[in-house]
Amino acid sequence: MLGGRDLRKTIEKNIDKLHEDLSVKIDKKNPDRIHAIEAAGCTRFAYYERRDPVPTDTASKISGLIGSAMRHSLSNARGEYKVDSLSLEVNADLVMGDEFVVRFEIVQTLPEVPHPRHLLYLNACLFAFNKDEGFLIYMTAEGKTVEFSMTKNNRMFEEIIRRARVLSTLLKDNKVPIVEPSELCLNCKYYERCYARKQVKDESSGFILEEIFKNKK
Ligand code: SF4
């Protein structure tokens, strides 16, 4: 019979394997191949993931598995768009005939407007698969959904190509991209590399507040 620790190790090993099998495949050694997921998100994060990665914790792996498993159960079509020596790679969840591309995003709460990085990514899929219309479907773990549609947009595509080029150049030059402050930073495993953080102890925080307000009395 498996002991508690062995059982935990076995579960973690299986989660690691699933995470590896289902994650987006990125050619991390080739700076001329940039995945749109890297260019649409924080490029500093993408740089660290290629050059000096911190292991992903088990809780984050599990929360990412729902989206990854769903993508693999759909068509998860791989495509790319070449601009000179740079290849921008994409994975689309569904490519429907000659018509449109669908991308799912698993979220905790449904957004009122689509997130710009999700639009940048879907737009890159439209160019890679040469389609004119795309659907972005947000879904919660409880199955609630909201859909947004978009049409192919040249300016947004120029922006993701610009970001991919910057990442590609910085990878070749071994230079870390600048910090990109956003809500992603709050749960990012590289937070401490990007921001100095020192928490004020509870007992002294009252003292700081007192100092701030004492001259206002
Ligand atoms: S903390 Fe923010 S800026 Fe730093 S790598 Fe993460 S997402 Fe990017």
Residues whose N, C-alpha, C, O or C-beta is under 5 A from the ligand:
A	BS01	SF4	C42 R44 F45 V179 E180 P181 L184 C185 C188 Y190 Y191 C194
